[in-house]
């Protein structure tokens, strides 16, 4: 199961695991819950309709959340595919829940849908891969910087 050099490590892990076990039955812990405040209580049981994503209907987009300079969470919708025509989009749109508004941002240099997802590092959104309108799989890493409203191609990965 383990290579020869790791047998000692596996035995140590096994002994730690077994040391944490006992034959004494335990009961689940109960935690006293604090009463919910008015705002939170309403959010638990209610759905609220918010502003729709403007423009044409799309699928296969990716999303990420970044804090703005006012410490508000901004949801970014990037790329996607037009439902009616199948074309890929380079759109970047931002939703501010505090103001219930969408704004258009700089477009992605390479319009893609069905990406590998998005990640946020240092306030920038990293989008990897994706498919273009001609169903070509892309291998670029695109980076959107909300502070400057610019999208750049950071890397082109060789296959």
Buried (B, 14 or more C-beta within 10 A) or exposed (E): EEEEEEEEEEEEEEEEEEEEEEEEEEEEEEEEEEEEEEEEEEEEEEEEEEEEBEBEEBEBBBBBEBEBEEEEEBBBBBBBBBEEEEBBBBBBBBBBEEEEEBEEBBBBEBBBBBBBEBEBEEEBBBBBBBBBBEEEEBEBBBBBBBEEEEBBEEEEEEE
